[in-house]
Amino acid sequence: MSRLERFREARKYRRKIFSSIFLFFLVLITGICIVDYTTNSLLKDENCINIFSIQSGDSYIEIAFMNNALRLDTTYIEKDRKKIMEFLFGY
């Protein structure tokens, strides 16, 4: 087998590997989205995909990943931001 044929075979093999990895992740993500959609429609009567969501309120930011919520209080950050702005610009 010549050098050119070996490189051709290597390129074909690399394409097959990359396409199989791509198809694996495509099927995995599609399956997770379908399961999340079905679960939300059965349990919450909402027809949506909520794997990852961010909600903002007046004094908080809520980040939810797979129905595990993390609520961040932003009042302290806002106070610190105002102090820095006063110090730097005299507002």
C-alpha positions, 0 to 999 in steps of 0.5 A: 500500500502506497503512502497516498492510499494510506492517507486516503484510508486515514481520512476516510476513517477519521470522517467515519469517527467524526460522523459517528460522534456527531450522530451520537450527540445528536441522538443524545440531545434529541432524546433528552429534549423529548424526555424533558418536553414529555415530563413537563407536559405530564407533570406541569401541563406546560408544553415547553423544554425547560432543561436550562432556564434563567428568571430575573426578578427585582432583587434576585436571579434564579438559574434552574438546570433540570429543575434544580434551582439556584436563587441569587440575591442581587441586592448586595451586588447592586449596593456595591455597584452603587458605592463603586459608581459613587467613588469613581464618578461621584454620582 
